[in-house]
């Protein structure tokens, strides 16, 4: 409790310190009413625009439980700011967070999007304190691996699911992204490149309880946190079971998996689960004549 009081006092006196060379002098807020979207429209928006927004996925009580579960997690800081704090794999420290892995409103969508076999790949809790600079525009999908994302980002199909535990007004580190950037073949879409900003980026000022979902290859980041309060979120990674990493990853502790909440267990397969099949036949046995998951009509047009 003393830690919390000290943290609150620190937040009251923290001032924003942002490199003038990284100031973003515009904000194009997306005002779309995502609550009106049909399932087909949600899939279309994710696959084409590069993001889907699900308002009111968590109610106030659920948010309070998750905040209580993450309050005392030991936090690390990013190398560019002590105000950007995080904890890797919070689901391994809290059943409340682990249960969120199988949260029905989201996994129902994921199954329609990706099919029956889905692998949970990663968890992250972030607490962005007052005074944190923005996160540079980047991708989480890097086909040969990287020092930041390891080999998780090498999966050819990978999604990020962001659960926001706080409101995101324009001064509280709202999410920003470049729509359709995950589709580009251009050299400027190199997933190992980062950008300060982009003239056609947009911003999502979501309410607490909202989920934002993006493919890992989408360029995304945040604005600074100029508010007095921190901004908290829980981020998860998911992929289809066939879309394994290019090199082996450290796997989940079997004892933790065995004791994990029932809702989470179907997604806690080995992180190295893959559909790799080097030896291929031109006319394999059992070929089908139907595959609704790749229907051009899957968007409900």
C-alpha positions as CSV (number, residue, x, y, z in Angstrom):
1,X,0.0,0.0,0.0
2,X,2.9,2.3,0.7
3,X,4.2,1.6,-2.8
4,X,0.8,2.7,-4.2
5,X,0.7,6.0,-2.3
6,X,4.3,6.8,-3.3
7,X,3.5,6.0,-6.9
8,X,0.4,8.2,-6.7
9,X,2.5,11.1,-5.3
10,X,5.0,10.6,-8.0
11,X,2.3,10.8,-10.7
12,X,1.1,14.1,-9.3
13,X,4.5,15.8,-9.7
14,X,5.7,14.2,-12.9
15,X,6.0,16.5,-15.9
16,X,6.0,15.5,-19.5
17,X,9.5,15.4,-21.0
18,X,9.4,14.7,-24.7
19,X,12.2,15.0,-27.2
20,X,11.3,18.0,-29.3
21,X,12.4,16.1,-32.4
22,X,9.6,13.5,-31.7
23,X,6.7,15.9,-31.2
24,X,3.6,15.1,-33.3
25,X,1.7,18.3,-34.1
26,X,-1.5,16.6,-35.3
27,X,-4.0,14.0,-34.2
28,X,-6.6,12.5,-36.6
29,X,-9.1,10.8,-34.3
30,X,-11.2,8.0,-35.8
31,X,-14.8,8.7,-34.8
32,X,-16.3,5.5,-36.3
33,X,-19.1,3.9,-34.3
34,X,-17.6,0.4,-34.0
35,X,-20.4,-0.8,-31.8
36,X,-22.7,-1.0,-34.9
37,X,-20.4,-3.3,-36.9
38,X,-21.6,-6.8,-37.9
39,X,-19.3,-9.7,-37.5
40,X,-18.5,-9.6,-41.3
41,X,-17.7,-5.9,-41.0
42,X,-15.4,-6.5,-38.1
43,X,-13.5,-9.2,-40.0
44,X,-13.3,-6.9,-43.1
45,X,-12.0,-4.0,-41.1
46,X,-9.3,-6.1,-39.4
47,X,-8.2,-7.8,-42.6
48,X,-8.3,-4.7,-44.9
49,X,-7.9,-1.6,-42.7
50,X,-5.7,-3.5,-40.2
51,X,-7.6,-3.1,-37.0
52,X,-10.9,-4.0,-35.3
53,X,-12.4,-2.2,-32.3
54,X,-14.7,-4.0,-29.8
55,X,-16.3,-1.5,-27.3
56,X,-17.5,-2.5,-23.8
57,X,-15.9,-5.9,-23.8
58,X,-15.1,-5.5,-20.1
59,X,-17.5,-4.0,-17.6
60,X,-16.4,-1.9,-14.6
61,X,-16.3,-4.8,-12.1
62,X,-14.1,-6.9,-14.5
63,X,-11.8,-3.9,-15.0
64,X,-11.5,-3.4,-11.2
65,X,-10.6,-7.1,-10.8
66,X,-7.9,-6.9,-13.4
67,X,-6.5,-3.7,-11.9
68,X,-6.3,-5.3,-8.5
69,X,-4.6,-8.4,-10.0
70,X,-1.9,-6.3,-11.7
71,X,-1.4,-3.6,-9.1
72,X,1.5,-5.2,-7.3
73,X,3.3,-6.8,-10.3
74,X,7.0,-6.0,-10.4
75,X,7.5,-3.6,-13.3
76,X,10.4,-3.0,-15.7
77,X,11.0,0.1,-17.6
78,X,11.8,0.8,-21.3
79,X,15.3,2.1,-22.2
80,X,13.8,5.3,-23.6
81,X,11.7,6.3,-20.5
82,X,11.2,5.3,-16.9
83,X,7.6,6.3,-17.3
84,X,6.9,3.4,-19.7
85,X,6.6,0.4,-17.4
86,X,5.8,-3.2,-18.2
87,X,5.6,-6.8,-17.0
88,X,6.0,-9.8,-19.3
89,X,3.6,-12.7,-19.1
90,X,1.2,-11.4,-16.3
91,X,-1.1,-14.3,-16.9
92,X,1.5,-16.5,-15.2
93,X,1.1,-14.4,-12.0
94,X,-2.6,-14.0,-11.9
95,X,-5.6,-16.3,-12.6
96,X,-7.7,-13.2,-13.3
97,X,-5.4,-12.3,-16.2
98,X,-5.0,-15.9,-17.3
99,X,-8.8,-16.3,-17.5
100,X,-8.9,-13.4,-19.9
101,X,-7.0,-15.5,-22.5
102,X,-10.2,-17.4,-23.1
103,X,-12.6,-14.4,-22.7
104,X,-15.7,-15.5,-24.7
105,X,-16.6,-12.3,-26.6
106,X,-13.1,-12.2,-28.0
107,X,-12.2,-15.8,-28.6
108,X,-15.5,-16.4,-30.4
109,X,-14.4,-13.7,-32.9
110,X,-10.9,-15.2,-33.1
111,X,-12.3,-18.7,-33.9
112,X,-14.4,-17.2,-36.7
113,X,-11.4,-15.3,-38.0
114,X,-8.7,-18.0,-37.6
115,X,-10.4,-21.4,-37.3
116,X,-10.6,-24.0,-34.6
117,X,-7.0,-24.4,-33.5
118,X,-5.5,-21.2,-31.9
119,X,-2.3,-20.8,-30.0
120,X,-1.8,-18.1,-27.3
121,X,1.7,-16.7,-27.8
122,X,2.4,-13.9,-25.4
123,X,1.1,-11.7,-22.6
124,X,2.1,-8.2,-21.6
125,X,0.9,-5.7,-19.0
126,X,1.9,-2.1,-19.5
127,X,1.4,0.9,-17.2
128,X,2.2,4.1,-19.0
129,X,2.9,6.7,-16.4
130,X,2.4,10.5,-16.7
131,X,5.3,11.9,-18.7
132,X,5.9,9.0,-20.9
133,X,6.8,9.9,-24.5
134,X,4.9,8.2,-27.3
135,X,5.7,4.8,-28.7
136,X,7.3,5.1,-32.1
137,X,5.4,3.6,-35.1
138,X,6.5,0.0,-35.4
139,X,5.4,-3.5,-36.2
140,X,5.4,-6.5,-33.9
141,X,5.8,-8.9,-36.8
142,X,9.4,-9.5,-37.8
143,X,9.9,-12.5,-40.1
144,X,13.4,-13.4,-39.0
145,X,12.9,-12.6,-35.3
146,X,14.4,-9.7,-33.4
147,X,16.0,-8.7,-30.1
148,X,12.7,-7.1,-28.9
149,X,10.1,-9.7,-29.9
150,X,12.3,-12.8,-30.1
151,X,10.9,-15.4,-32.6
152,X,7.3,-14.9,-31.7
153,X,7.0,-12.1,-34.3
154,X,8.2,-14.5,-37.1
155,X,4.9,-16.3,-37.1
156,X,3.3,-15.6,-40.6
157,X,-0.1,-14.9,-39.0
158,X,-0.1,-13.2,-35.7
159,X,-2.6,-10.9,-33.9
160,X,-2.3,-8.5,-31.0
161,X,-5.3,-8.1,-28.7
162,X,-5.2,-5.0,-26.5
163,X,-7.5,-4.8,-23.5
164,X,-7.7,-1.2,-22.3
165,X,-8.2,-0.8,-18.5
166,X,-8.5,3.0,-18.7
167,X,-10.1,5.6,-20.9
168,X,-8.0,7.0,-23.7
169,X,-8.7,10.7,-24.0
170,X,-6.4,12.5,-26.4
171,X,-3.8,13.4,-23.7
172,X,-3.6,9.9,-22.1
173,X,-1.4,7.9,-24.5
174,X,-4.1,7.0,-27.1
175,X,-3.3,4.3,-29.7
176,X,-2.2,5.4,-33.2
177,X,-1.8,3.4,-36.3
178,X,-1.3,3.5,-40.1
179,X,-4.4,1.9,-41.7
180,X,-3.6,-0.7,-44.4
181,X,0.1,-0.6,-43.7
182,X,0.2,-4.4,-43.1
183,X,-0.8,-4.9,-46.8
184,X,2.0,-2.9,-48.4
185,X,4.8,-4.6,-50.4
186,X,6.8,-1.4,-50.5
187,X,10.3,-1.2,-49.0
188,X,9.0,1.4,-46.6
189,X,6.8,-1.3,-45.1
190,X,9.9,-3.1,-43.9
191,X,8.8,-4.5,-40.5
192,X,12.3,-3.8,-39.1
193,X,11.9,0.0,-39.7
194,X,10.3,2.5,-37.2
195,X,8.8,5.9,-37.8
196,X,8.3,9.0,-35.6
197,X,4.9,9.6,-37.2
198,X,3.1,9.4,-40.5
199,X,0.9,12.0,-42.2
200,X,-1.9,9.5,-42.7
201,X,-1.8,7.9,-39.3
202,X,-5.0,7.8,-37.2
203,X,-5.7,7.8,-33.5
204,X,-8.1,5.7,-31.4
205,X,-9.4,7.4,-28.3
206,X,-11.2,4.3,-26.8
207,X,-13.1,3.9,-23.5
208,X,-12.0,1.7,-20.7
209,X,-13.1,-1.9,-21.4
210,X,-12.5,-1.6,-25.1
211,X,-10.5,-4.2,-27.1
212,X,-8.4,-3.2,-30.1
213,X,-7.1,-5.9,-32.3
214,X,-4.4,-5.6,-35.0
215,X,-2.3,-7.9,-37.1
216,X,1.3,-7.9,-36.0
217,X,2.5,-6.4,-39.3
218,X,0.5,-3.2,-38.9
219,X,2.5,-0.1,-38.1
220,X,1.2,1.2,-34.7
221,X,2.3,3.2,-31.6
222,X,1.0,5.6,-29.1
223,X,0.9,9.3,-28.4
224,X,2.6,10.6,-25.2
225,X,0.8,10.4,-21.8
226,X,0.4,14.1,-20.9
227,X,-2.4,13.3,-18.4
228,X,-1.8,13.1,-14.6
229,X,-3.0,9.5,-14.5
230,X,-1.3,6.4,-15.8
231,X,-2.8,4.3,-18.6
232,X,-3.0,0.6,-18.2
233,X,-3.6,-2.2,-20.7
234,X,-3.2,-6.0,-21.1
235,X,-1.9,-7.2,-24.4
236,X,-2.2,-10.8,-25.7
237,X,-0.8,-12.5,-28.8
238,X,-2.7,-15.2,-30.7
239,X,-2.1,-17.1,-34.0
240,X,-3.5,-20.0,-35.9
241,X,-1.9,-23.3,-34.9
242,X,-0.3,-23.8,-38.3
243,X,1.5,-20.5,-38.2
244,X,4.5,-21.4,-36.1
245,X,7.7,-19.4,-35.5
246,X,10.8,-19.9,-37.7
247,X,12.8,-21.0,-34.7
248,X,12.0,-22.7,-31.4
249,X,10.6,-20.5,-28.6
250,X,10.7,-21.1,-24.8
251,X,7.6,-23.0,-24.0
252,X,5.1,-22.5,-21.2
253,X,5.8,-24.2,-17.8
254,X,3.7,-27.4,-17.9
255,X,2.8,-27.1,-14.2
256,X,1.4,-23.6,-14.9
257,X,-0.6,-24.8,-17.9
258,X,-2.0,-27.7,-15.8
259,X,-3.2,-25.3,-13.2
260,X,-4.4,-22.5,-15.5
261,X,-8.0,-21.5,-15.6
262,X,-10.1,-23.8,-17.7
263,X,-11.1,-21.1,-20.1
264,X,-7.4,-20.5,-21.0
265,X,-6.2,-24.0,-21.4
266,X,-7.4,-24.7,-25.0
267,X,-5.1,-21.9,-26.1
268,X,-2.1,-22.9,-24.1
269,X,-0.7,-25.3,-26.6
270,X,3.1,-25.4,-27.2
271,X,4.2,-22.0,-28.6
272,X,6.2,-24.1,-31.1
273,X,3.0,-25.8,-32.5
274,X,3.3,-25.5,-36.3
275,X,1.9,-26.8,-39.6
276,X,5.2,-27.0,-41.3
277,X,5.3,-29.7,-44.0
278,X,8.4,-29.4,-46.2
279,X,7.6,-32.5,-48.3
280,X,4.7,-31.5,-50.6
281,X,2.7,-33.5,-53.2
282,X,1.2,-31.8,-56.2
283,X,-2.0,-33.9,-55.8
284,X,-2.3,-34.8,-52.1
285,X,-4.9,-37.2,-50.9
286,X,-8.0,-35.7,-49.3
287,X,-8.1,-32.3,-51.1
288,X,-11.4,-30.5,-50.4
289,X,-13.7,-28.5,-52.7
290,X,-14.8,-26.0,-50.0
291,X,-13.1,-23.6,-47.6
292,X,-15.4,-20.9,-46.1
293,X,-12.5,-19.2,-44.3
294,X,-11.1,-18.0,-47.6
295,X,-14.5,-17.2,-49.2
296,X,-14.4,-13.8,-50.9
297,X,-17.9,-13.4,-49.3
298,X,-16.6,-14.0,-45.8
299,X,-17.1,-10.2,-45.1
300,X,-20.9,-10.5,-45.7
301,X,-20.9,-8.6,-48.9
